[in-house]
Amino acid sequence: MPECFRYDLPDLRPARRRDIAGAQQDSDIVLDVRDIELSFGGIKALAGVSLQIRKGQILSLIGPNGAGKTCIINCITGYYRPDRGTVLFEGRNLIGMPAHRIARLGIGRTFQDPTTYAGMTALDILMAARFSHSRTTLLDAVVHFGRSRREEIANLKIAEEIIRFVQIEELRKQPLAAMSYGQRKQVEIARALAMEPRILFLDEPMSGLDEVMKEIVNDLILAVHKRGVTVVLIEHDFQAVTELSHAVVVLAGGAKIAQGTPEEVSRDPAVREAYLGAPTTEAAGEVRV
């Protein structure tokens, strides 16, 4: 059973970046992305992107549309194979490894558009996600006895704990087609948690949400981080980035143009130019994305 999902509910009181400031600046690097290049035909999507993720961080990836943010996540999680570069997770190179093996190592992710089979309930989706940790053989599954039965009971218990942790009990037996977009986002995060990630990539978890649902997702991210999961956040809402992140990496045109604390990045002239499309002066103030 994952240590971070016990029966006690997390404290989901709103927090601000000052509440998580001072996180392990000297902690070990758990994911080291080096010189990733990716092209589609003659179009270069990533041009030598490097970044490091430290254990216990909330790191945000920001940038204009088309900057390469989702592409770098796809390269890390095995959905794309880059033209060159390495992705080292605890010293092991992930390049060329299939996505399901990377997920089993402890690297989870969500997707921008949380779609799956419309008739599946939240519980169905979490139980399907637990399959990545299955050790049941085909024969075990056919007879549905012994190890298969024990594994199903254990997975059901974990799924129920995560449903309670994410606070989506009312969606437990509700089909995806009947959920709001915001509820689907919550279920998508729950699905990723069911795979027991040590690093969780969240691809625009607040896009398309109203302010109330944004606050719910914001608090959920903090609760997940509090339980020991390292978080990498792709987000356009710079207020959320400022409140949540220890560090920010900025991409533009497939290249990394800045990194630092949210305050440092917001004052960077190259970042303001990338977002505003023209050179800016100090008088222009901080960037808003």
ZASEDREN-190031 format. One record per residue (C-alpha): residue number from 1; x negated, y negated, z; residue in three letters; chain. Coordinates in pm, whole numbers, always signed. Each point is the difference from the previous one (the first is absolute). Last residue first. Layout:
<recs>
NUM	X	Y	Z	ala	A
...
</recs>
This chain:
<recs>
289	-87	-3426	-1808	val	A
288	-67	-322	+189	arg	A
287	-351	-141	-27	val	A
286	-126	-242	+260	glu	A
285	-28	-373	-58	gly	A
284	-10	-185	-331	ala	A
283	-216	-269	+160	ala	A
282	-298	+231	-21	glu	A
281	+19	-30	-375	thr	A
280	+144	+236	-256	thr	A
279	-115	+143	-331	pro	A
278	+290	+132	-208	ala	A
277	+217	+312	-18	gly	A
276	+165	-48	+338	leu	A
275	-60	+352	+127	tyr	A
274	-349	+58	-137	ala	A
273	-101	-360	+70	glu	A
272	+113	+27	+360	arg	A
271	-204	+318	+41	val	A
270	-309	-153	-156	ala	A
269	+33	-306	+226	pro	A
268	+0	+217	+317	asp	A
267	+214	-156	+274	arg	A
266	+255	+284	+18	ser	A
265	-282	+254	-5	val	A
264	-168	-140	+310	glu	A
263	+326	-15	+197	glu	A
262	+101	+353	-102	pro	A
261	-341	+128	+112	thr	A
260	-253	+83	-268	gly	A
259	-14	+107	-361	gln	A
258	-19	-176	-333	ala	A
257	-13	+41	-379	ile	A
256	+28	+377	-41	lys	A
255	+48	+80	-367	ala	A
254	+290	+141	-205	gly	A
253	+115	-339	-125	gly	A
252	+38	-125	+355	ala	A
251	-49	+196	+321	leu	A
250	-8	-140	+355	val	A
249	-108	+209	+301	val	A
248	+145	-95	+339	val	A
247	-112	+91	+352	ala	A
246	+158	+43	+344	his	A
245	+345	-16	-151	ser	A
244	+350	-13	+144	leu	A
243	+103	-361	+55	glu	A
242	-196	-145	-290	thr	A
241	+113	+272	-243	val	A
240	+361	-47	+109	ala	A
239	-27	-374	-67	gln	A
238	-171	+81	-329	phe	A
237	+301	+191	-130	asp	A
236	-145	+146	-320	his	A
235	-100	+328	+165	glu	A
234	-231	+294	-43	ile	A
233	-76	+133	+349	leu	A
232	-271	+242	+106	val	A
231	+70	+146	+344	val	A
230	-219	+207	+236	thr	A
229	+227	+217	+217	val	A
228	-62	+8	+375	gly	A
227	+349	-21	+152	arg	A
226	-25	-378	+24	lys	A
225	-40	-10	-378	his	A
224	+331	+181	-46	val	A
223	+170	-241	+242	ala	A
222	-149	-301	-180	leu	A
221	+125	+130	-333	ile	A
220	+345	+61	+152	leu	A
219	+12	-357	+133	asp	A
218	-62	-143	-347	asn	A
217	+254	+243	-150	val	A
216	+270	-125	+239	ile	A
215	-102	-361	-54	glu	A
214	+23	+45	-376	lys	A
213	+345	+155	+46	met	A
212	+125	-312	+174	val	A
211	-164	-234	-251	glu	A
210	+153	+169	-304	asp	A
209	-194	+268	-186	leu	A
208	-98	+13	-368	gly	A
207	-369	+52	+71	ser	A
206	-71	+83	+364	met	A
205	-180	+335	-43	pro	A
204	-217	-130	-285	glu	A
203	-213	+315	-33	asp	A
202	-71	+128	+352	leu	A
201	-319	+208	+16	phe	A
200	-24	+205	+321	leu	A
199	-333	+129	+131	ile	A
198	+13	+276	+263	arg	A
197	+304	+139	-174	pro	A
196	+218	+274	+150	glu	A
195	+205	+88	-312	met	A
194	+321	-86	+186	ala	A
193	-130	-358	+25	leu	A
192	+27	-40	-378	ala	A
191	+362	+115	+6	arg	A
190	+78	-239	+288	ala	A
189	-141	-288	-205	ile	A
188	+223	+100	-292	glu	A
187	+298	+35	+234	val	A
186	-48	-358	+118	gln	A
185	-28	-124	-359	lys	A
184	+317	+192	-90	arg	A
183	+175	-178	+285	gln	A
182	-105	-334	-148	gly	A
181	+138	+95	-342	tyr	A
180	+333	+96	+156	ser	A
179	+81	+368	+43	met	A
178	+287	+193	-164	ala	A
177	-212	+139	-285	ala	A
176	-258	+124	+252	leu	A
175	+252	+237	+154	pro	A
174	+86	-55	+368	gln	A
173	-72	+288	+237	lys	A
172	-275	-167	+206	arg	A
171	+90	-353	-106	leu	A
170	+164	-94	+331	glu	A
169	-310	+122	+184	glu	A
168	-218	-248	-189	ile	A
167	-197	-136	+295	gln	A
166	-348	+49	-151	val	A
165	-104	+192	+313	phe	A
164	+332	+187	+17	arg	A
163	-28	+114	-361	ile	A
162	-364	+83	+71	ile	A
161	+93	+220	+295	glu	A
160	+271	+174	-205	glu	A
159	-250	+78	-276	ala	A
158	-248	+139	+252	ile	A
157	+264	+229	+153	lys	A
156	+112	+116	-344	leu	A
155	-360	+77	-94	asn	A
154	-45	+216	+310	ala	A
153	+324	+191	-66	ile	A
152	-92	+52	-367	glu	A
151	-348	+122	+95	glu	A
150	+138	+253	+246	arg	A
149	+242	+134	-262	arg	A
148	-268	+35	-268	ser	A
147	-248	+153	+246	arg	A
146	+240	+274	+108	gly	A
145	+305	+20	-224	phe	A
144	+131	-170	-310	his	A
143	-25	+323	-206	val	A
142	-63	-197	-319	val	A
141	-203	-275	+167	ala	A
140	-236	+245	+171	asp	A
139	-47	+183	-333	leu	A
138	-86	-327	-175	leu	A
137	-256	-80	+268	thr	A
136	+53	-253	+280	thr	A
135	-295	-223	+85	arg	A
134	+197	-322	-44	ser	A
133	-169	-334	+69	his	A
132	+96	-159	-333	ser	A
131	+347	+149	+49	phe	A
130	+65	-256	+276	arg	A
129	+96	-253	-266	ala	A
128	+292	+220	-103	ala	A
127	+120	+0	+361	met	A
126	-22	-378	+6	leu	A
125	+204	-35	-318	ile	A
124	+267	+247	+114	asp	A
123	+34	-183	+334	leu	A
122	+51	-333	-178	ala	A
121	+265	+163	-216	thr	A
120	-55	+117	-356	met	A
119	+280	-57	-253	gly	A
118	-173	-284	-182	ala	A
117	-316	+201	-66	tyr	A
116	-293	-232	+56	thr	A
115	-45	-375	-22	thr	A
114	-190	-234	+231	pro	A
113	-119	-253	-259	asp	A
112	-326	-154	+117	gln	A
111	-140	+336	+109	phe	A
110	-116	+116	+342	thr	A
109	-334	+153	+87	arg	A
108	-178	+256	+212	gly	A
107	-367	+89	+41	ile	A
106	-45	+274	+261	gly	A
105	-196	+279	-170	leu	A
104	+331	+158	-107	arg	A
103	+80	-312	-203	ala	A
102	-332	+30	-183	ile	A
101	+78	+365	-75	arg	A
100	+342	-93	-139	his	A
99	-148	-274	-218	ala	A
98	-244	+226	-179	pro	A
97	-375	-59	+61	met	A
96	-186	-147	-297	gly	A
95	-138	-291	+202	ile	A
94	+49	+70	+371	leu	A
93	-368	-8	+95	asn	A
92	-46	+131	+355	arg	A
91	-198	-212	+251	gly	A
90	+290	-71	+235	glu	A
89	+205	-95	-303	phe	A
88	-232	-115	-279	leu	A
87	+157	-140	-317	val	A
86	-258	-19	-278	thr	A
85	-41	-197	-319	gly	A
84	+55	+54	-371	arg	A
83	+274	+41	-258	asp	A
82	+258	+31	+278	pro	A
81	+226	+306	+40	arg	A
80	+352	-115	+72	tyr	A
79	+259	+160	+230	tyr	A
78	-271	+123	+236	gly	A
77	+70	-210	+309	thr	A
76	-299	-234	-36	ile	A
75	+48	-58	-373	cys	A
74	+373	-61	+43	asn	A
73	-74	-246	+281	ile	A
72	-243	-187	-228	ile	A
71	+260	-12	-277	cys	A
70	+267	-129	+241	thr	A
69	-210	-308	+73	lys	A
68	-131	-56	-352	gly	A
67	+59	-375	-36	ala	A
66	+300	+50	-227	gly	A
65	+225	-217	+214	asn	A
64	-211	-242	+202	pro	A
63	-215	+123	+289	gly	A
62	+16	+156	+343	ile	A
61	-145	+308	+166	leu	A
60	+53	-1	+376	ser	A
59	-207	+188	+257	leu	A
58	+151	+104	+333	ile	A
57	-299	+150	+168	gln	A
56	-28	+289	+247	gly	A
55	-277	+183	-182	lys	A
54	-173	-225	-247	arg	A
53	+85	-33	-367	ile	A
52	-273	-104	-242	gln	A
51	+41	-160	-339	leu	A
50	-154	+15	-347	ser	A
49	+157	-91	-334	val	A
48	-225	+34	-308	gly	A
47	+242	-134	-260	ala	A
46	+347	+147	+43	leu	A
45	+279	-15	-259	ala	A
44	-224	-36	-305	lys	A
43	+216	+3	-314	ile	A
42	-153	+163	-309	gly	A
41	+181	+327	+49	gly	A
40	+103	+1	+363	phe	A
39	-311	-76	+200	ser	A
38	-113	+69	+356	leu	A
37	-319	-96	+181	glu	A
36	-61	+65	+369	ile	A
35	-331	-132	+135	asp	A
34	+11	+162	+343	arg	A
33	+296	+75	+226	val	A
32	-107	+99	+351	asp	A
31	+274	+143	+222	leu	A
30	-55	+83	+368	val	A
29	-250	-276	+82	ile	A
28	-86	+33	+366	asp	A
27	+91	-269	+248	ser	A
26	-196	-321	+40	asp	A
25	+288	-243	-56	gln	A
24	+228	+230	+197	gln	A
23	+304	-216	+46	ala	A
22	-53	-346	+145	gly	A
21	+341	-127	-91	ala	A
20	+297	+233	+34	ile	A
19	+220	-224	+216	asp	A
18	-144	-312	-168	arg	A
17	+139	+133	-326	arg	A
16	+353	-36	+124	arg	A
15	+234	+245	+165	ala	A
14	+375	+53	-4	pro	A
13	+113	+256	+260	arg	A
12	+5	+350	-142	leu	A
11	-115	+188	+311	asp	A
10	-19	+354	-126	pro	A
9	+259	+264	+85	leu	A
8	-117	+292	+212	asp	A
7	+61	+336	-163	tyr	A
6	-353	+29	-130	arg	A
5	-126	-100	-340	phe	A
4	-361	-124	+11	cys	A
3	-143	+336	+111	glu	A
2	+124	+171	-315	pro	A
1	+143	+342	+86	met	A
</recs>
